Amino acid sequence: MNYKRKTFLISLFIILSFIIVFIIFTQYLILHNNYLRINLFLSFTLLFVIALLFFYILSKPLLNQLFKSDDNLQKNIQQTLHEINIPIATIKMNTQMLEKNLKDEKNLLRLKRIALASNNLLELYENMEYKIKKEIDKIENSVFYLNDILQKSIKKFEDTKNDIKIMINVENIKLNCDLKGFEIVLDNLISNAIKYNNIKNGIVSIKTKNNNLYIYNTGKEIDTKNLFIIFDKYYQENSIYKGFGLGLYIVKEFCDKHKIIIKIKTNTEGNTFILNLKNIYYS
Protein backbone atom coordinates (compact mmCIF):
# COMPACT_ATOMS: atom_id res chain seq x y z
CA MET A 1 0.00 0.00 0.00
CA ASN A 2 1.56 3.31 -1.04
CA TYR A 3 1.85 6.29 1.29
CA LYS A 4 -0.94 8.35 -0.28
CA ARG A 5 -3.46 5.51 -0.06
CA LYS A 6 -2.50 4.71 3.53
CA THR A 7 -2.82 8.36 4.56
CA PHE A 8 -6.21 8.65 2.84
CA LEU A 9 -7.58 5.53 4.59
CA ILE A 10 -6.29 6.61 7.98
CA SER A 11 -7.86 10.06 7.55
CA LEU A 12 -11.17 8.48 6.48
CA PHE A 13 -11.09 6.12 9.46
CA ILE A 14 -10.46 9.00 11.90
CA ILE A 15 -13.36 11.02 10.48
CA LEU A 16 -15.78 8.09 10.60
CA SER A 17 -14.63 7.13 14.11
CA PHE A 18 -15.28 10.66 15.31
CA ILE A 19 -18.78 10.59 13.79
CA ILE A 20 -19.55 7.23 15.47
CA VAL A 21 -18.30 8.38 18.88
CA PHE A 22 -20.27 11.61 18.59
CA ILE A 23 -23.50 9.77 17.67
CA ILE A 24 -23.06 7.19 20.44
CA PHE A 25 -22.30 9.82 23.05
CA THR A 26 -25.25 11.99 21.99
CA GLN A 27 -27.70 9.09 22.04
CA TYR A 28 -26.44 7.91 25.39
CA LEU A 29 -27.04 11.31 26.92
CA ILE A 30 -30.60 11.24 25.59
CA LEU A 31 -31.49 7.63 26.41
CA HIS A 32 -29.38 6.50 29.35
CA ASN A 33 -32.27 6.63 31.86
CA ASN A 34 -34.60 4.38 29.89
CA TYR A 35 -33.86 0.61 29.84
CA LEU A 36 -35.94 -0.17 26.75
CA ARG A 37 -34.52 2.72 24.83
CA ILE A 38 -31.01 1.65 25.77
CA ASN A 39 -31.69 -1.72 24.11
CA LEU A 40 -32.83 0.11 20.99
CA PHE A 41 -29.75 2.29 21.22
CA LEU A 42 -27.45 -0.77 21.36
CA SER A 43 -29.25 -2.32 18.38
CA PHE A 44 -28.86 0.90 16.43
CA THR A 45 -25.15 1.06 17.30
CA LEU A 46 -24.66 -2.53 16.11
CA LEU A 47 -26.42 -1.74 12.83
CA PHE A 48 -24.23 1.34 12.43
CA VAL A 49 -21.06 -0.73 12.88
CA ILE A 50 -22.32 -3.29 10.32
CA ALA A 51 -23.12 -0.45 7.92
CA LEU A 52 -19.59 0.89 8.39
CA LEU A 53 -18.17 -2.54 7.57
CA PHE A 54 -20.26 -2.72 4.39
CA PHE A 55 -19.12 0.81 3.51
CA TYR A 56 -15.48 -0.31 3.66
CA ILE A 57 -16.14 -3.46 1.60
CA LEU A 58 -18.08 -1.57 -1.08
CA SER A 59 -15.69 1.39 -1.21
CA LYS A 60 -12.55 -0.73 -1.59
CA PRO A 61 -12.98 -1.19 -5.40
CA LEU A 62 -13.54 2.56 -5.73
CA LEU A 63 -10.40 3.31 -3.75
CA ASN A 64 -8.43 0.85 -5.88
CA GLN A 65 -9.53 2.71 -9.01
CA LEU A 66 -8.76 6.05 -7.38
CA PHE A 67 -5.12 5.10 -6.76
CA LYS A 68 -4.65 2.85 -9.79
CA SER A 69 -3.12 5.69 -11.83
CA ASP A 70 -0.54 6.32 -9.08
CA ASP A 71 0.44 2.65 -9.04
CA ASN A 72 0.71 2.51 -12.83
CA LEU A 73 2.73 5.71 -12.96
CA GLN A 74 5.16 4.47 -10.35
CA LYS A 75 5.53 1.12 -12.13
CA ASN A 76 6.13 2.77 -15.52
CA ILE A 77 8.73 5.13 -14.09
CA GLN A 78 10.66 2.27 -12.50
CA GLN A 79 10.59 0.28 -15.75
CA THR A 80 11.63 3.30 -17.84
CA LEU A 81 14.51 4.19 -15.54
CA HIS A 82 15.69 0.59 -15.54
CA GLU A 83 15.68 0.58 -19.35
CA ILE A 84 17.52 3.92 -19.48
CA ASN A 85 20.26 2.59 -17.20
CA ILE A 86 21.19 -0.06 -19.78
CA PRO A 87 22.21 2.29 -22.67
CA ILE A 88 23.88 4.70 -20.23
CA ALA A 89 25.92 1.84 -18.74
CA THR A 90 26.84 0.75 -22.29
CA ILE A 91 28.00 4.28 -23.17
CA LYS A 92 30.09 4.49 -19.98
CA MET A 93 31.72 1.09 -20.51
CA ASN A 94 32.65 1.84 -24.12
CA THR A 95 34.01 5.31 -23.38
CA GLN A 96 36.22 3.81 -20.65
CA MET A 97 37.52 1.18 -23.07
CA LEU A 98 38.20 3.75 -25.79
CA GLU A 99 39.93 6.04 -23.31
CA LYS A 100 42.57 3.38 -22.63
CA ASN A 101 43.55 3.17 -26.31
CA LEU A 102 43.23 6.77 -27.45
CA LYS A 103 46.22 9.08 -27.29
CA ASP A 104 44.89 12.11 -29.15
CA GLU A 105 44.00 14.83 -26.64
CA LYS A 106 41.07 16.16 -28.68
CA ASN A 107 39.46 12.74 -28.90
CA LEU A 108 40.05 12.14 -25.19
CA LEU A 109 38.35 15.46 -24.46
CA ARG A 110 35.39 14.40 -26.62
CA LEU A 111 35.13 11.13 -24.71
CA LYS A 112 35.20 13.01 -21.44
CA ARG A 113 32.31 15.17 -22.64
CA ILE A 114 30.32 12.09 -23.68
CA ALA A 115 30.87 10.51 -20.26
CA LEU A 116 29.85 13.73 -18.54
CA ALA A 117 26.73 14.02 -20.70
CA SER A 118 25.69 10.44 -19.87
CA ASN A 119 26.16 11.17 -16.15
CA ASN A 120 24.06 14.32 -16.49
CA LEU A 121 21.35 12.36 -18.29
CA LEU A 122 21.25 9.79 -15.51
CA GLU A 123 21.10 12.57 -12.93
CA LEU A 124 18.14 14.17 -14.71
CA TYR A 125 16.19 10.94 -14.70
CA GLU A 126 17.03 10.28 -11.04
CA ASN A 127 15.72 13.75 -10.20
CA MET A 128 12.57 13.06 -12.19
CA GLU A 129 12.05 9.78 -10.34
CA TYR A 130 12.56 11.52 -7.00
CA LYS A 131 10.11 14.35 -7.73
CA ILE A 132 7.36 12.03 -8.94
CA LYS A 133 7.93 9.59 -6.09
CA LYS A 134 7.70 12.48 -3.64
CA GLU A 135 4.22 13.23 -4.99
CA ILE A 136 2.82 9.69 -4.97
CA ASP A 137 4.78 7.92 -2.25
CA LYS A 138 6.75 8.46 0.93
CA ILE A 139 10.48 9.23 0.73
CA GLU A 140 12.40 7.25 3.34
CA ASN A 141 15.20 8.87 5.35
CA SER A 142 18.79 7.67 5.01
CA VAL A 143 21.92 8.04 7.15
CA PHE A 144 24.87 9.51 5.23
CA TYR A 145 28.04 11.56 5.66
CA LEU A 146 27.85 15.26 4.85
CA ASN A 147 31.27 15.34 3.20
CA ASP A 148 30.43 12.47 0.83
CA ILE A 149 27.28 14.10 -0.52
CA LEU A 150 29.01 17.50 -0.67
CA GLN A 151 31.90 16.17 -2.77
CA LYS A 152 29.41 14.52 -5.14
CA SER A 153 27.55 17.81 -5.54
CA ILE A 154 30.69 19.88 -6.18
CA LYS A 155 31.87 17.53 -8.96
CA LYS A 156 28.82 18.51 -11.00
CA PHE A 157 30.09 22.08 -11.29
CA GLU A 158 33.72 21.37 -12.26
CA ASP A 159 33.14 22.40 -15.88
CA THR A 160 30.94 25.42 -15.14
CA LYS A 161 32.64 27.17 -12.23
CA ASN A 162 35.31 28.70 -14.52
CA ASP A 163 37.81 30.68 -12.40
CA ILE A 164 35.78 30.46 -9.19
CA LYS A 165 37.62 28.74 -6.34
CA ILE A 166 35.57 26.39 -4.16
CA MET A 167 36.99 25.93 -0.65
CA ILE A 168 35.69 23.24 1.70
CA ASN A 169 36.23 22.92 5.42
CA VAL A 170 33.50 20.68 6.82
CA GLU A 171 33.32 18.16 9.63
CA ASN A 172 32.37 14.76 8.24
CA ILE A 173 29.23 14.54 10.35
CA LYS A 174 26.46 12.01 9.89
CA LEU A 175 23.01 13.23 8.86
CA ASN A 176 19.66 11.46 8.83
CA CYS A 177 17.13 12.75 6.31
CA ASP A 178 15.95 12.48 2.71
CA LEU A 179 19.30 11.89 0.96
CA LYS A 180 18.25 12.86 -2.58
CA GLY A 181 16.36 15.90 -1.32
CA PHE A 182 19.39 17.11 0.64
CA GLU A 183 21.60 16.61 -2.43
CA ILE A 184 19.20 18.77 -4.47
CA VAL A 185 19.39 21.46 -1.76
CA LEU A 186 23.20 21.48 -1.95
CA ASP A 187 23.08 21.53 -5.78
CA ASN A 188 20.82 24.58 -5.77
CA LEU A 189 22.79 26.52 -3.15
CA ILE A 190 26.16 25.81 -4.80
CA SER A 191 24.73 26.57 -8.24
CA ASN A 192 23.46 29.95 -7.00
CA ALA A 193 26.77 30.67 -5.25
CA ILE A 194 28.56 30.15 -8.58
CA LYS A 195 25.94 31.87 -10.74
CA TYR A 196 25.86 35.10 -8.72
CA ASN A 197 29.62 35.16 -8.09
CA ASN A 198 30.12 38.02 -10.51
CA ILE A 199 33.67 39.01 -9.65
CA LYS A 200 36.97 37.84 -11.13
CA ASN A 201 38.60 34.94 -9.26
CA GLY A 202 35.57 34.68 -7.00
CA ILE A 203 35.31 32.37 -4.01
CA VAL A 204 32.73 29.88 -2.79
CA SER A 205 33.45 28.80 0.79
CA ILE A 206 31.63 25.86 2.39
CA LYS A 207 32.22 25.10 6.06
CA THR A 208 30.56 23.74 9.19
CA LYS A 209 30.54 25.01 12.75
CA ASN A 210 28.31 24.04 15.71
CA ASN A 211 26.03 21.92 13.48
CA ASN A 212 25.59 24.84 11.06
CA LEU A 213 26.45 24.60 7.37
CA TYR A 214 27.74 27.86 5.86
CA ILE A 215 27.77 28.40 2.08
CA TYR A 216 29.42 31.75 1.27
CA ASN A 217 30.02 33.37 -2.09
CA THR A 218 31.71 36.58 -3.08
CA GLY A 219 29.68 38.90 -5.26
CA LYS A 220 26.93 41.50 -5.15
CA GLU A 221 25.13 41.85 -1.84
CA ILE A 222 21.50 40.65 -1.88
CA ASP A 223 19.21 43.67 -1.56
CA THR A 224 17.73 43.81 1.96
CA LYS A 225 14.17 44.21 0.67
CA ASN A 226 14.53 41.00 -1.35
CA LEU A 227 15.45 38.88 1.68
CA PHE A 228 11.73 38.63 2.52
CA ILE A 229 10.77 37.22 -0.89
CA ILE A 230 13.91 35.40 -2.01
CA PHE A 231 12.39 31.98 -1.22
CA ASP A 232 9.13 32.71 -3.06
CA LYS A 233 8.18 30.52 -5.99
CA TYR A 234 9.38 31.89 -9.39
CA TYR A 235 11.32 34.75 -7.76
CA GLN A 236 14.64 35.67 -9.40
CA GLU A 237 17.11 38.18 -8.01
CA ASN A 238 18.35 39.01 -11.50
CA SER A 239 16.32 38.23 -14.63
CA ILE A 240 19.41 38.10 -16.87
CA TYR A 241 20.22 34.64 -15.50
CA LYS A 242 18.48 31.63 -17.01
CA GLY A 243 16.10 29.68 -14.81
CA PHE A 244 12.57 29.49 -13.47
CA GLY A 245 13.11 30.90 -9.99
CA LEU A 246 12.42 27.56 -8.31
CA GLY A 247 15.83 26.76 -6.80
CA LEU A 248 15.54 28.58 -3.47
CA TYR A 249 11.84 27.73 -3.24
CA ILE A 250 12.80 24.03 -3.37
CA VAL A 251 15.52 24.65 -0.77
CA LYS A 252 13.08 26.33 1.63
CA GLU A 253 10.41 23.65 1.09
CA PHE A 254 12.90 20.92 2.01
CA CYS A 255 14.25 22.82 5.01
CA ASP A 256 10.75 23.47 6.38
CA LYS A 257 9.83 19.79 6.01
CA HIS A 258 12.93 18.62 7.91
CA LYS A 259 12.90 21.50 10.45
CA ILE A 260 16.17 22.95 9.16
CA ILE A 261 16.40 26.64 10.01
CA ILE A 262 17.83 28.57 7.07
CA LYS A 263 19.20 32.11 7.36
CA ILE A 264 20.94 34.55 5.03
CA LYS A 265 23.70 36.96 6.04
CA THR A 266 24.81 39.63 3.59
CA ASN A 267 27.50 42.27 3.39
CA THR A 268 29.22 44.32 0.69
CA GLU A 269 31.64 41.48 -0.06
CA GLY A 270 29.15 38.65 -0.56
CA ASN A 271 26.36 36.49 0.86
CA THR A 272 26.17 33.50 3.21
CA PHE A 273 23.40 30.91 3.42
CA ILE A 274 23.35 29.21 6.83
CA LEU A 275 21.60 25.89 7.44
CA ASN A 276 21.13 24.72 11.02
CA LEU A 277 21.44 20.93 10.76
CA LYS A 278 20.81 20.02 14.42
CA ASN A 279 17.40 18.45 13.70
CA ILE A 280 18.85 16.05 11.12
CA TYR A 281 22.11 15.39 12.95
CA TYR A 282 22.68 11.65 13.48
CA SER A 283 24.62 10.81 16.64
N, C-alpha and C positions, 0 to 999 in steps of 0.2 A: 504493500500500500504506500503510495507516494505521500510526500509531506502535505501537499495541498488537500488531498482527499482526507487524510487523517485529521487535519485541522478543521476542515468543514464538518466532519462527522462529530468531532468533539464539541464544536460550537453548537451544532444542532441538538446534541444530547443535553448540553447544559441548559439551553433555552427550554426544551421540553420538560426537563426535570424541574426547572423553576416553576413552569406552568402547573405541573402536577402537584407540587408541594403547596403552591398558592391555593389551588382548588381544594385540596384535602384540608388544609388549615382553615379555610373559609367555611367549608361545610361543617367541620367539626365544631367551630364556634357557634354555628346556627343550631346544630342538632344534638349536641353532646348530652343534653338533659332528657332526651327521649329515647327509650330503649328500642322501640320499633323503628324509629327513624334512623337510629344508628345502624341497624341491620341493613336498611335500604342504602345507607351511606356506604357501608362496606361492600355491598353488591355493586354499587355504582363505581366504586374505586377499582374493583376487580375487573369490571367491564372496560374501564378506562385503560388499565394496564394491558389487557388483551388487545384493545384497539391500537395502543402504541406499538405492540409487537407486530400486528398486521401492517401498521404504517411502515415499519422498518423493512419487513419482507417485501412489500409492494414497491417501496421506493428504491430498493437496492438496484433493480435494473435501470431505473432512471439515473441514479448516481453513476452507474457504470458507463452509461452513454455520455453523461456530463463530462467525465474525466477521460473518456476514451481518446479524445484528440491529444491530450497531454501525454498519455502513454505512447501513442503512435509517434508523436513528435520526438519524444525522448529516444525511442527505439531507432527511428530513422537517423537521428543525429549520431548516435553511437555507431551505427552501421556505416554511415558516410565517413565519419572520422577514421574509422578502422580502415576503410578502403583508401582514404587519402594518405594514411601512413605508409602504405605499401610503395606507391611511386616516389614519395619523398625519401624513404629509406633506400630505394634503388638509386636515386640521384646522388644521395650522400655517399653510398658505397662506391659508385663509379667515379665520382670526383676524387675520392681519396685514392683510388687505384691509379687514376691518371696523374694525380699530383706526384706520385712516386717516380713516374717515368719522364715527366716533362721537365725541361731545363729552361725553356724560354720564359723570361720574366712576365711578358705580356700575357702569354697563355695561362701562366700560374695565377696572375691577377684575375683573369676571366673566370678561372675555376673557383677562386675565392669568392667572387661575386655570386656565382651560381650557388655555392654552398650557403652563403649568407641569405640569398633570396629564398632558398628552400627552408631555412630555419625560420625566416620571417613568415613564410606561408604557414608553416606548422603553428607558429605562435598565434597567428590570426585565427586559425580554426580552433585552437585551444581556448582563446578568448571568447569566441562565439559559443562554444560548448558551455563555458562557464556562465555566460550571461543568460543563456536560455535555461540552463539547469537551475540558476538562481531564481528564475521566475516560476518554474514548475516543480521544483523539488527543494529539499533542504541541503545546504552546503555544510558538510562536516568540518569541524576544526581539526587542525593538525599541529603537531609540535615540531618546530624547526629552529635552526640557528639564524639569527639576524644577518650575520656576515655572509652566510652562504647565499641567501636570497638577494642580498645587496650586490654581491659580486656578479650574480647572474643578470641583474637589472642593468648594471653599469656596462656590461659587455655589449648590450644592444645599441649603445650610443657611441661606440668606438669610432664609427665611420662618419658620424654627424656632429661630433663635438668640436671639430676643427682645432683651433689653437687653445681651447678652454682646458684648463688643468683641473682634474677631479682629484681631490684629496680626501682620504678616508682614515678616520681614527675612531673605530667603534669597538666596544666590548662585544665579544661573541656570545651574547646572551641568548637564552632560549625563549621563544615566544609560542603562545598557544592561541591560534585563531584560524580564520579562513586563509589558507596559504596563498591561493591564487588571487584572492581579493587584495591581500596585503602586497603582493607583487605588483598588481595593477596600480596601487596607491604609490609605491616607490617609483614605478615607471612614469607616472604622471608628474610627480613632484620633481624628479630629476630632469624629465623632458622640459618642464617649464623653467627650471633653473638654467638649463642650457639655452633655451629659446630666447629668454629675456636677458641673457648675459651679453649686453650690447656694448661691451668695451673690449679693446684689444688685450689679448692674453688674460682673459677673464678667469675667475676661479669659482669652482663649486666645491664647497667644503661640507663633508658629511661626518658627523661625530655623535657620540652618545655621552650622556652625563646624568647620573641620578635617575635612570630609567626614562630619560627624555632623549628623543632622536632629533638632532638639529640638521637641517638642510639649508645651507647658506649659499647665496650666489651674489657675485658682484653685479652691478648694473644700476639702472634707474630705480629710484625709490618708488614703491607703490603709493599712489596718492591716498592720503588719509581717508578721504570721503569714500573711496572705493573698497576699503577694508570691510565695510558693512555689507557689500553686495558681491564680493569676489567669489563666494561659493555658490552664488545663484546659478541656476540652470541657464545655459546659453550666454552667460556673461563672458566678455573678452576685454582684457585690459587695453589691448591695442589691436584694432581691426586689421592691421597690415599683415598680421601673422595668420597663417592658414589654420583652420580648425573650426570646431562647432561650439566651443565654450562649454564643454562637458567635463573636462579633466578635473578641475577642482570641485565640481559638483559631485563627481564620483568619489573623490577623496573624502569629502565631508560626509557623504552618505555612509561610506564604510566606517569612518571614525565614529559617527553617531551610533551605528549598530553595535560596535564593539566597545563602546564607552571609552574611546580614545579622545582625550582633550587635545584639540589642535589650536595653536595660536600663531600669530604672525608678528614678527618684530621688524621694523624698517628703520633705516637711516639713510643718509646721503650716499653711502658707499654701497648699499645693497639691501637684500631682504633675507630674512630667516624664517622658515617654517619649522615650528616646534611641535612634535607629537609626543604626548605623555603616554608611555607604553605600560604603565604600572598595572592596568586592568587586563592586559594580555601577557604579562610576564609569567613565565613558567619556572617555578623554583624546584 
